Amino acid sequence: MKTKTILMTATAVVLAGAASAEEMADSMTLVSWGGAYQASQVNAYSEPYKALNPGLEVIWDESSNEAVAKLRAMNEAGNVTWDLVDVVASDAIRLCDEGLAMEFDPDELLAEGDDGTPASEDFGDLIVSDCFIPQIVYSTTFGYRTDMVGDTPPTDVCAVFDTETYPGKRSLEKRPINNMEWALICDGVSDEEVYDVLETEEGQARAFAKLDTIKDDVIWWSAGADTPQLLADGEVVMGSTYNGRLFSVIEEQKQPVAMLWDAQVFDLDGWIIPAGLPADRLARVKDFVKFATDTQRLADQAKYISYGPARQSSAPLVGKHAELGIEMAPHMPTDPNNAKHTFLYNYEWWADYRDDLDAKFQAWLAQ
């Protein structure tokens, strides 16, 4: 059943919430990634929602990087303390397949677009799982210190593996995703063949061998805020992280850092609702999700961080940064000047191979 066309004013939202407030939990635990990204969610989603729901307590947990393992453990213990979890698309698929995330009908759970478009059409192909509520399109890419690269700043992702031209430490995420793909690309594999090669034992060995060439020069990160801090402190010459985190360190903090967009990896990020929540907590989460993923709210998030909103109806509403006053569109990963060479992340492939390659990657790190 599709939701009715409703153009809610703030007053209407308050009244709608008030009618069922007694059925909703008075606190909510949201799980995200910390740093600039979580701050954008607080500004665009949770603070406006709290203003409409006086007395509501919103607790933030910065454990999204470990969401799959922690939700598995909570489920086994029969004590799921999280209400809404921000995850990348491949993790959402895994959690859905394992029955740890709630399935939903997007046209029942999510608000229509402000132009009346049903949610299923407004989000379109970005709803990659029956459990995944898309928020943003982002990329993982590299930033580098402009004062540490000499007179020839890097333009190619393979500069990461060129320690002779660009000496110094690099920061890479402490997981196989993206690192394996970049390693193969820089070992001569075409973008189109990367996942076919990576499916084989020989291909995996080839990726690890390429990573071996810089292993001693890598600082491994787990939180998205790590690389921006390492760059700001001058501890690394270049490092990978999410494009919005780099926007923050470059535009907001005015650090001597620049973007290396080459071979940026496009991906999706969004919410999952843990399966089996008590009725009052589930009612609260549903109310929040309908608010936080509407057309205006997703556009509002782009005022604070350079990620593209997942709704088609939100894109025309993306304007200037809330504090800096600069146009945000040129800082999006999808901008034509930034997207000359992008790598399309295969979240379904990683949903199938993640556990196996995680184990191999950790074993390689320990060698």
C-alpha positions in Angstrom: 0.0 0.0 0.0 1.4 3.3 -1.0 1.5 6.3 1.3 -0.9 9.1 0.7 0.3 12.4 -0.8 1.0 14.7 2.1 2.8 18.0 2.1 3.6 18.3 5.8 4.3 21.6 7.4 6.3 21.6 10.6 3.1 22.1 12.5 1.5 19.0 10.9 4.5 16.9 11.8 4.3 18.0 15.4 0.6 17.2 15.5 1.1 13.8 13.8 3.8 12.9 16.2 1.8 14.1 19.2 -1.1 11.8 18.4 1.1 8.7 18.8 3.8 10.0 21.1 2.7 7.8 23.9 3.3 4.8 21.7 6.8 5.8 20.9 10.0 5.3 22.9 11.3 8.5 24.4 14.9 7.7 23.5 16.6 6.5 20.4 20.1 5.2 19.7 21.5 6.0 16.3 24.7 4.4 15.0 27.0 6.3 12.6 30.6 7.0 11.7 31.6 10.0 13.8 33.4 13.1 12.6 32.1 15.5 9.9 29.6 13.0 8.5 27.8 12.3 11.8 27.8 16.1 12.5 26.0 16.6 9.2 23.4 14.1 10.3 23.0 15.8 13.6 22.5 19.2 11.9 20.2 18.0 9.2 18.2 15.2 10.9 18.3 14.7 14.6 18.4 18.3 15.9 15.4 19.3 13.7 13.6 16.2 14.7 14.2 16.7 18.4 12.9 20.3 18.0 9.6 18.7 16.9 9.7 16.1 19.6 10.5 17.8 22.9 11.9 15.5 25.6 13.3 13.0 23.1 16.8 11.7 23.9 19.0 10.9 20.9 22.1 8.9 21.7 24.8 8.6 19.0 27.1 5.6 18.8 30.1 5.8 16.4 30.4 2.1 15.7 29.2 1.8 12.0 32.6 0.5 11.0 31.9 -2.6 13.2 28.2 -2.7 12.6 27.9 -6.2 11.2 30.0 -7.9 13.9 28.3 -6.0 16.7 24.8 -6.7 15.4 25.6 -10.4 15.1 26.8 -10.4 18.7 23.8 -8.4 20.0 21.4 -10.8 18.2 23.1 -13.9 19.6 22.9 -12.4 23.1 19.2 -11.5 22.5 19.9 -7.8 23.4 19.8 -5.4 20.5 20.4 -1.9 22.0 20.7 0.0 18.6 17.6 1.4 17.0 18.9 2.7 13.7 22.3 1.9 12.0 24.1 3.8 9.3 25.9 1.3 7.0 27.3 1.0 3.5 25.3 -0.8 1.0 27.3 -4.1 1.0 26.9 -4.4 4.8 23.2 -3.7 4.5 22.9 -6.6 2.0 24.8 -8.9 4.4 22.7 -7.9 7.4 19.5 -8.4 5.4 20.6 -11.8 4.1 21.3 -12.8 7.7 17.9 -11.7 9.0 19.5 -9.0 11.2 17.9 -6.1 9.4 14.2 -5.4 8.9 12.7 -5.7 5.5 10.3 -2.9 4.4 8.1 -1.5 1.6 9.7 1.8 0.7 6.3 3.3 -0.2 5.0 2.5 3.3 8.0 3.4 5.4 9.4 6.4 3.5 7.7 9.8 2.6 6.9 10.6 -0.9 9.0 13.2 -2.7 7.9 16.8 -2.3 6.7 16.6 -5.9 4.5 13.6 -5.0 6.9 10.9 -6.5 6.6 7.6 -4.6 9.7 6.8 -2.6 10.4 3.7 -4.6 10.7 5.8 -7.7 12.4 8.8 -6.1 15.2 6.6 -4.7 15.0 4.2 -7.7 17.9 1.8 -8.2 19.7 3.1 -5.0 17.4 0.9 -2.9 19.7 -2.1 -3.4 18.3 -4.3 -0.7 14.9 -4.9 0.9 16.4 -3.6 4.1 18.4 -0.6 2.9 17.2 3.0 3.3 19.6 5.1 1.1 20.8 8.5 2.3 23.8 9.6 0.2 26.1 8.8 -2.7 29.7 9.3 -1.7 33.1 8.3 -2.8 36.3 7.0 -1.1 39.2 8.8 -2.6 42.6 10.3 -1.6 43.7 13.6 -0.2 47.3 14.8 -0.2 49.4 17.4 1.5 50.1 20.2 -1.1 53.3 21.2 0.8 54.7 17.6 0.8 54.5 16.6 -2.9 57.0 18.9 -4.4 56.4 20.7 -7.7 54.5 17.7 -9.3 51.3 17.1 -7.3 49.8 13.6 -8.0 47.0 13.3 -10.6 46.9 9.5 -10.7 45.8 7.1 -8.0 48.9 5.0 -8.6 50.9 7.8 -6.9 50.0 6.0 -3.7 52.3 3.2 -4.7 55.1 5.5 -5.9 57.1 6.0 -2.8 60.1 7.3 -4.8 58.4 10.3 -6.2 56.2 10.8 -3.2 58.1 9.6 -0.1 56.3 9.5 3.3 53.6 7.7 5.0 50.2 6.9 3.5 47.0 6.1 5.3 44.7 3.3 4.1 41.6 1.8 5.6 42.2 -1.3 7.6 40.1 -3.5 5.5 40.4 -5.1 2.0 37.6 -3.0 0.3 39.0 -0.4 -2.1 42.6 -1.3 -1.3 42.4 -4.5 -3.3 40.8 -2.8 -6.2 43.3 0.1 -6.3 46.2 -2.4 -6.0 45.0 -4.3 -9.0 44.4 -1.2 -11.1 47.9 0.0 -10.3 49.2 -3.4 -11.2 47.8 -3.1 -14.7 44.3 -4.6 -14.4 41.6 -2.7 -16.3 38.6 -1.3 -14.3 36.3 -3.7 -16.1 38.3 -6.8 -15.1 39.1 -6.0 -11.5 36.4 -8.1 -9.9 36.8 -11.0 -12.2 40.5 -11.1 -11.3 39.8 -10.6 -7.6 37.5 -13.6 -7.5 40.6 -15.9 -8.1 43.2 -16.9 -5.6 45.8 -15.7 -8.1 44.2 -12.3 -8.3 44.0 -11.9 -4.6 47.6 -12.9 -4.3 48.4 -10.3 -6.9 46.6 -7.6 -5.0 48.4 -8.4 -1.8 51.7 -8.5 -3.5 51.1 -4.9 -4.8 50.1 -3.8 -1.3 53.3 -5.4 0.0 55.3 -2.8 -1.9 54.0 0.0 0.4 53.0 -2.0 3.5 55.9 -0.5 5.6 54.8 3.0 4.6 51.1 2.6 5.6 49.3 3.9 8.7 46.0 1.9 8.8 42.8 3.7 9.8 39.5 2.5 11.1 37.5 5.7 11.5 36.7 8.1 8.7 38.0 11.0 10.7 41.5 9.5 11.0 43.0 10.4 7.6 41.9 14.1 7.8 43.6 14.3 11.2 46.7 12.6 9.9 46.8 14.9 6.9 46.2 18.0 9.1 49.1 16.9 11.4 51.4 16.2 8.5 51.9 12.6 9.5 51.0 11.3 6.1 51.7 12.7 2.6 48.5 11.2 1.3 45.6 9.0 2.5 42.3 7.6 1.6 39.0 8.5 3.2 35.5 9.6 2.3 35.3 12.7 0.1 33.2 14.6 2.5 35.8 14.2 5.2 38.4 15.7 2.9 36.0 18.6 2.0 35.9 19.4 5.7 39.7 19.4 6.2 40.2 21.5 3.0 37.3 24.0 3.0 36.4 24.2 6.6 39.7 23.8 8.3 41.8 25.4 5.5 44.5 22.8 5.8 47.1 22.5 3.0 45.4 19.5 1.5 44.0 18.8 -2.0 41.8 16.2 -3.5 43.0 13.4 -5.7 39.8 12.4 -7.5 41.3 9.8 -9.8 39.8 6.3 -9.4 37.5 7.5 -6.7 35.2 4.7 -5.6 31.5 5.5 -5.8 29.4 3.9 -3.0 26.1 4.2 -1.2 25.4 4.8 2.5 22.1 4.6 4.3 20.2 3.2 7.3 19.1 -0.2 8.3 16.6 -0.9 11.1 17.6 -3.9 13.3 15.2 -6.7 13.1 12.9 -7.5 16.1 12.8 -4.1 17.8 10.1 -3.7 20.5 7.0 -1.9 19.3 7.6 1.4 21.0 11.2 1.6 19.7 10.2 0.6 16.2 7.4 3.2 16.1 9.9 5.9 17.1 12.4 4.8 14.5 9.8 4.7 11.7 8.7 8.2 12.6 12.2 9.5 12.6 13.1 7.7 9.3 10.1 9.2 7.5 11.2 12.6 8.6 15.0 12.2 8.1 14.8 10.8 4.6 12.3 13.2 3.0 13.2 15.5 0.1 14.2 18.5 2.1 16.1 16.7 4.9 18.4 14.9 2.4 19.1 18.1 0.6 19.8 19.8 3.9 22.5 17.3 4.7 24.4 18.5 1.6 24.6 22.0 3.3 27.1 20.5 5.8 29.0 17.9 3.8 29.8 17.2 0.1 27.8 14.0 -0.4 25.0 13.7 -3.0 21.5 13.1 -1.7 20.0 9.7 -2.6 16.6 11.1 -3.6 16.3 12.5 -7.2 13.9 15.2 -5.9 16.5 16.4 -3.4 19.2 17.2 -6.0 17.8 20.5 -7.3 17.6 21.7 -3.7 21.3 21.4 -3.0 22.6 24.9 -2.6 25.3 26.5 -0.5 27.2 25.4 2.5 25.3 26.4 5.7 28.3 28.2 7.2 30.9 28.8 4.4 28.4 30.1 1.8 30.1 28.3 -1.0 28.2 26.3 -3.7 28.3 22.7 -2.8 27.6 21.1 -6.3 31.2 21.5 -7.5 32.4 19.6 -4.4 30.2 16.5 -5.0 31.9 13.3 -6.3 29.4 13.3 -9.1 30.5 16.7 -10.5 31.8 16.1 -14.1 35.2 17.7 -13.3 35.6 15.2 -10.4 34.2 12.2 -12.1 36.6 11.9 -15.1 37.8 8.5 -13.9 35.6 6.8 -11.3 35.6 3.2 -10.2 32.2 1.6 -9.6 32.2 -0.3 -6.3 30.5 -3.7 -6.6 28.6 -4.0 -3.3 26.9 -7.3 -4.3 30.3 -8.8 -5.0 31.6 -7.7 -1.6 28.5 -8.9 0.1 29.5 -12.4 -1.1 33.2 -12.2 -0.6 33.7 -9.9 2.4 34.0 -12.4 5.2 36.6 -14.5 3.4 38.7 -11.5 2.3 38.4 -9.8 5.7 40.0 -12.9 7.2 42.8 -13.0 4.5 43.4 -9.3 4.9 43.8 -9.5 8.6 46.1 -12.5 8.2 48.2 -10.5 5.7 48.4 -7.5 8.1 49.7 -9.8 10.8 52.5 -11.2 8.7 
